[in-house]
Amino acid sequence: MTRYAYAVVLVLCLGASPTSAQIAPGTVVLDPAPDIKGVVRGGTRPEVVVRGLRSADDPLWLPGIGLVFTESAKNRIVRLGDDGQVTTFIGDLHGPLGQTVDRQGRLISLQTQEGFRGPRVVWPAGKEMVIADSFDGKSFGRPNDIVSDRMGGVYFSDLPLKPIPPGMMPPAVYYVPPGGTPLRVVNNIRRPNGVQLSRDEKTLYVNDTGGVHAYAFDVLSDGRLANRREFVTYVGRDKSTPASEAPISNADGLVLDDQGRLYALTEAGIEVVSPRGQHLGVIPVWCITRRCQNLTFGGADKRMLYIAGGGTLLRIQMLARGIRERVK
């Protein structure tokens, strides 16, 4: 069995067993979830909703619109229709990755192409604007994940490709207060990636894709951070990393449920963590061509977990519910 035994099985023909006999040829079958109390019922299988896109990242459930996610390789944000079809929601972007919605209802998208790097308001039409495009006179590297706060500010991670060229900022997390200029609030995490605020917004969580931890920080009144600490050690490991090097989990996107549990995508799948940093279990997922990258709760009751990555969109029915008062 390969390292991705939990992942994708391509059923090429009808098998003899009752289970495979109900599956049409070419159907993608994903491994079932374990039972995690209050989170997911054991045996629940993720479902492939969309496959074959050039890329897929950072799904969001927008009230009155439904699910949108980024297809960075085609410079657009797409919408999943009720008929399961994907259409362009916003086009002519510049390598969009992470996205969030602020308290004004504006969709803020992180652009990654040279000359456009940073957070920008991209919707609704007519409200487009640049929030930040540099720090200390240097370009951001590859803005990755973003979350907005109740004050109207945004935190975002910047994860430049290696090696870092001259004139580009090293890995960091920034905070842009409403109407203000960016503050560098984290510069001591190797490869900062997923960012997320606790429900009361007193804590910011940051994933280190170049290590095995999520870190927690206290949020100060001006948006700056204090009291850096290890929140959880992930079980996912990149098995291609040489034994002589420190292990990495490739930790990526983050989302919270309404009980404050944290869901993180790593090499293991979706790792579920209690509000106190206790590891609760792993939901195995794999996005067909690569590990999954980001996730969100959606649906009318916010009990559907959507997962995007590798040009694929998955979903899994949950017992847990997302936070109703925020998009993610």
C-alpha positions as CSV (number, residue, x, y, z in Angstrom):
1,M,0.0,0.0,0.0
2,T,1.4,3.4,-0.9
3,R,1.8,6.4,1.4
4,Y,-1.5,7.7,0.0
5,A,-3.4,4.6,0.9
6,Y,-6.1,6.8,2.4
7,A,-6.5,8.7,-0.8
8,V,-7.9,8.1,-4.2
9,V,-8.9,4.9,-5.8
10,L,-9.8,5.0,-9.5
11,V,-12.3,2.3,-10.2
12,L,-11.6,1.1,-13.7
13,C,-14.1,-1.6,-13.9
14,L,-17.0,-3.1,-12.0
15,G,-15.8,-5.4,-9.2
16,A,-17.4,-8.5,-7.7
17,S,-18.0,-7.0,-4.3
18,P,-21.4,-5.4,-3.5
19,T,-19.7,-2.1,-2.8
20,S,-17.8,-1.8,-6.0
21,A,-20.7,-3.1,-8.0
22,Q,-22.6,0.1,-7.1
23,I,-19.9,2.3,-8.5
24,A,-19.8,3.3,-12.1
25,P,-16.5,2.8,-14.1
26,G,-14.1,5.7,-13.7
27,T,-15.7,6.9,-10.4
28,V,-13.3,8.3,-7.8
29,V,-13.7,6.7,-4.4
30,L,-12.3,8.3,-1.3
31,D,-11.6,6.6,2.0
32,P,-14.2,7.0,4.8
33,A,-13.7,9.2,7.8
34,P,-13.1,7.7,11.2
35,D,-15.6,8.5,14.0
36,I,-14.6,11.7,15.7
37,K,-17.2,12.6,18.4
38,G,-19.2,15.7,17.5
39,V,-17.1,16.2,14.4
40,V,-17.8,13.6,11.8
41,R,-19.7,10.2,11.8
42,G,-17.5,7.2,11.1
43,G,-17.8,5.8,7.6
44,T,-18.8,9.1,6.0
45,R,-17.0,9.5,2.7
46,P,-15.8,12.7,1.1
47,E,-17.4,13.3,-2.3
48,V,-15.7,14.6,-5.4
49,V,-17.7,17.7,-6.6
50,V,-15.3,19.1,-9.2
51,R,-12.2,17.7,-10.8
52,G,-9.9,18.6,-13.7
53,L,-9.4,22.3,-13.1
54,R,-5.9,23.7,-13.5
55,S,-5.8,24.6,-9.8
56,A,-8.2,25.1,-6.8
57,D,-7.7,26.9,-3.5
58,D,-9.4,28.7,-0.6
59,P,-13.2,28.0,-0.9
60,L,-15.6,30.4,0.8
61,W,-19.3,30.2,1.3
62,L,-20.8,33.6,0.4
63,P,-24.4,34.3,1.6
64,G,-26.8,34.5,-1.3
65,I,-24.2,33.3,-3.7
66,G,-22.9,30.0,-2.5
67,L,-19.5,28.5,-2.9
68,V,-16.7,30.3,-4.6
69,F,-13.0,29.3,-4.8
70,T,-9.9,30.4,-6.6
71,E,-8.4,28.9,-9.8
72,S,-5.1,30.7,-9.6
73,A,-3.7,29.2,-12.8
74,K,-6.5,30.8,-14.8
75,N,-6.5,34.1,-12.9
76,R,-10.0,33.8,-11.7
77,I,-12.4,33.1,-8.8
78,V,-15.0,30.6,-9.8
79,R,-18.5,29.8,-8.4
80,L,-20.0,26.4,-7.9
81,G,-23.6,26.4,-9.3
82,D,-26.6,24.4,-7.9
83,D,-26.2,22.2,-11.0
84,G,-22.6,21.3,-10.0
85,Q,-21.1,23.4,-12.9
86,V,-18.2,25.8,-12.3
87,T,-18.5,29.3,-13.9
88,T,-16.3,32.4,-13.6
89,F,-17.3,34.6,-10.7
90,I,-14.5,37.2,-11.1
91,G,-12.0,37.1,-13.9
92,D,-9.0,39.0,-15.1
93,L,-7.2,38.6,-11.7
94,H,-3.5,38.1,-11.1
95,G,-2.8,34.6,-9.6
96,P,-5.4,34.8,-6.8
97,L,-4.8,32.5,-3.8
98,G,-6.3,33.2,-0.4
99,Q,-9.5,35.2,0.0
100,T,-11.7,36.6,2.8
101,V,-14.7,38.8,3.3
102,D,-14.5,41.9,5.5
103,R,-17.1,43.5,7.7
104,Q,-18.3,45.6,4.8
105,G,-19.0,42.5,2.8
106,R,-16.2,43.1,0.4
107,L,-14.3,40.1,-1.1
108,I,-10.6,40.6,-0.6
109,S,-8.3,38.4,-2.7
110,L,-4.5,37.9,-2.4
111,Q,-2.8,38.4,-5.8
112,T,0.5,36.8,-6.4
113,Q,1.8,38.0,-9.8
114,E,4.6,40.5,-10.1
115,G,3.3,44.1,-10.0
116,F,0.1,43.0,-8.2
117,R,1.2,41.1,-5.1
118,G,-0.9,41.8,-2.0
119,P,-4.5,42.0,-0.8
120,R,-7.0,43.7,-3.0
121,V,-10.8,44.3,-2.9
122,V,-12.1,42.5,-6.0
123,W,-15.9,42.5,-5.4
124,P,-18.5,43.9,-5.5
125,A,-17.9,45.6,-8.9
126,G,-17.1,49.3,-8.5
127,K,-15.5,48.8,-5.1
128,E,-12.1,47.4,-6.3
129,M,-9.1,48.8,-4.5
130,V,-5.5,48.0,-3.4
131,I,-5.2,47.4,0.3
132,A,-1.4,46.9,0.3
133,D,1.3,46.1,-2.3
134,S,4.6,46.4,-0.4
135,F,6.3,46.7,2.9
136,D,9.3,48.9,3.6
137,G,9.6,49.6,-0.1
138,K,9.9,46.0,-1.0
139,S,7.5,43.7,-2.8
140,F,5.6,41.0,-1.1
141,G,6.7,37.5,-2.1
142,R,3.8,35.2,-2.7
143,P,0.8,36.2,-0.5
144,N,-0.8,33.0,0.5
145,D,-3.7,33.0,3.1
146,I,-5.8,35.7,4.6
147,V,-8.4,36.4,7.3
148,S,-10.3,39.5,8.2
149,D,-11.2,40.8,11.7
150,R,-14.2,42.6,13.2
151,M,-12.3,45.9,13.1
152,G,-12.0,45.8,9.3
153,G,-8.3,44.8,9.2
154,V,-6.7,41.8,7.6
155,Y,-4.0,39.3,8.5
156,F,-2.2,37.6,5.7
157,S,0.8,35.2,5.3
158,D,3.5,35.9,2.7
159,L,5.3,32.8,1.5
160,P,7.8,33.6,-1.2
161,L,9.2,31.0,-3.5
162,K,12.8,30.0,-2.9
163,P,15.4,31.4,-3.5
164,I,14.1,34.8,-2.5
165,P,15.1,37.4,-5.1
166,P,16.5,40.8,-4.3
167,G,13.9,43.4,-3.5
168,M,11.4,40.9,-2.2
169,M,10.4,40.4,1.5
170,P,11.2,37.1,3.4
171,P,8.4,34.9,4.8
172,A,6.2,36.8,7.3
173,V,2.7,37.5,8.5
174,Y,1.3,41.0,8.1
175,Y,-1.6,42.9,9.5
176,V,-3.2,45.8,7.6
177,P,-5.4,47.9,9.9
178,P,-8.5,49.5,8.3
179,G,-7.3,52.3,6.1
180,G,-3.7,51.9,7.3
181,T,-0.4,50.6,6.2
182,P,0.9,47.0,6.7
183,L,2.5,45.9,10.0
184,R,4.8,42.9,10.0
185,V,3.5,41.0,13.0
186,V,5.3,37.6,12.6
187,N,8.8,37.0,11.2
188,N,10.0,34.0,13.2
189,I,8.1,31.2,11.5
190,R,10.0,29.3,8.8
191,R,7.2,29.0,6.2
192,P,4.0,30.7,7.5
193,N,0.9,29.5,5.6
194,G,-2.6,29.1,6.9
195,V,-3.9,31.9,9.2
196,Q,-7.1,32.0,11.2
197,L,-8.6,33.9,14.1
198,S,-10.3,32.3,17.1
199,R,-14.0,32.9,17.4
200,D,-13.5,35.7,20.0
201,E,-10.6,37.1,17.8
202,K,-8.2,37.1,20.8
203,T,-6.0,34.5,19.3
204,L,-4.4,34.2,15.8
205,Y,-3.3,30.7,14.6
206,V,-0.6,30.4,12.0
207,N,0.5,27.1,10.3
208,D,4.1,26.5,9.5
209,T,4.2,24.6,6.2
210,G,8.0,24.2,6.7
211,G,7.6,22.5,10.1
212,V,5.2,20.4,12.1
213,H,3.4,23.0,14.3
214,A,0.6,25.5,14.3
215,Y,1.5,28.5,16.5
216,A,-0.9,30.7,18.5
217,F,-0.5,34.4,19.3
218,D,-2.4,36.8,21.5
219,V,-4.0,39.6,19.5
220,L,-3.3,43.0,21.0
221,S,-5.7,46.0,20.6
222,D,-3.8,47.5,17.7
223,G,-3.6,44.2,15.8
224,R,-0.1,43.4,16.8
225,L,0.7,40.0,18.3
226,A,2.3,38.7,21.5
227,N,3.0,35.5,23.4
228,R,4.1,33.2,20.5
229,R,3.6,29.5,21.5
230,E,3.2,26.1,19.9
231,F,-0.5,25.3,19.7
232,V,-0.3,21.8,18.3
233,T,2.1,19.3,16.8
234,Y,0.7,17.8,13.6
235,V,1.0,14.1,12.8
236,G,1.2,14.5,9.1
237,R,4.8,14.1,7.7
238,D,6.2,14.7,4.2
239,K,7.8,11.3,3.7
240,S,10.0,12.6,0.9
241,T,12.0,14.7,3.4
242,P,15.4,13.2,4.0
243,A,15.9,11.7,7.5
244,S,18.8,14.0,8.0
245,E,16.5,17.0,7.8
246,A,13.9,18.3,10.2
247,P,10.4,16.8,9.5
248,I,7.7,18.9,7.8
249,S,3.9,18.5,7.7
250,N,3.2,20.8,4.7
251,A,0.5,22.3,6.9
252,D,-1.8,24.6,4.8
253,G,-5.3,26.0,5.2
254,L,-7.2,26.4,8.5
255,V,-10.8,26.8,9.5
256,L,-12.7,26.7,12.8
257,D,-16.1,25.2,13.7
258,D,-18.6,26.8,16.1
259,Q,-17.1,24.9,19.1
260,G,-13.7,26.4,18.5
261,R,-12.1,23.3,17.0
262,L,-9.4,23.9,14.5
263,Y,-9.3,22.0,11.1
264,A,-5.9,22.0,9.3
265,L,-4.8,20.4,6.0
266,T,-1.5,18.6,6.3
267,E,0.2,15.6,4.7
268,A,-2.1,13.4,6.8
269,G,-5.4,14.9,5.5
270,I,-7.6,17.1,7.7
271,E,-6.2,17.2,11.3
272,V,-8.8,18.1,13.9
273,V,-7.6,19.9,17.0
274,S,-9.5,21.0,20.1
275,P,-9.6,24.6,21.3
276,R,-6.9,23.6,23.9
277,G,-4.6,22.1,21.2
278,Q,-5.5,18.5,21.8
279,H,-5.3,16.3,18.7
280,L,-8.7,14.7,18.1
281,G,-8.2,12.8,14.9
282,V,-7.6,12.8,11.1
283,I,-10.1,12.8,8.3
284,P,-8.3,11.3,5.3
285,V,-8.6,13.4,2.1
286,W,-6.5,13.7,-1.1
287,C,-7.3,16.1,-3.9
288,I,-6.6,13.7,-6.8
289,T,-3.4,15.2,-8.1
290,R,-1.9,16.6,-4.9
291,R,-2.6,17.1,-1.2
292,C,-5.5,19.5,-0.5
293,Q,-4.8,23.1,0.2
294,N,-7.7,24.9,1.9
295,L,-11.1,24.3,3.3
296,T,-14.3,26.0,4.6
297,F,-17.7,25.1,6.1
298,G,-20.7,25.9,3.8
299,G,-24.2,25.0,3.0
300,A,-27.4,26.4,4.4
301,D,-26.7,24.9,7.9
302,K,-22.9,25.2,7.5
303,R,-22.4,21.5,8.1
304,M,-20.8,20.7,4.8
305,L,-17.0,20.9,4.7
306,Y,-15.6,21.9,1.3
307,I,-12.0,21.1,0.6
308,A,-10.0,22.4,-2.5
309,G,-6.6,21.6,-4.0
310,G,-4.9,20.2,-7.1
311,G,-7.7,21.3,-9.4
312,T,-10.2,19.4,-7.3
313,L,-13.1,20.3,-5.0
314,L,-14.3,17.8,-2.4
315,R,-17.0,18.0,0.2
316,I,-17.9,15.9,3.3
317,Q,-21.0,16.0,5.4
318,M,-20.1,16.9,9.0
319,L,-21.7,16.7,12.4
320,A,-19.8,19.9,13.3
321,R,-21.0,23.2,12.2
322,G,-19.1,26.2,10.9
323,I,-19.4,29.6,12.6
324,R,-22.6,31.2,11.3
325,E,-21.6,34.9,11.8
326,R,-18.5,34.7,9.6
327,V,-17.8,33.5,6.1
328,K,-14.9,31.3,7.2
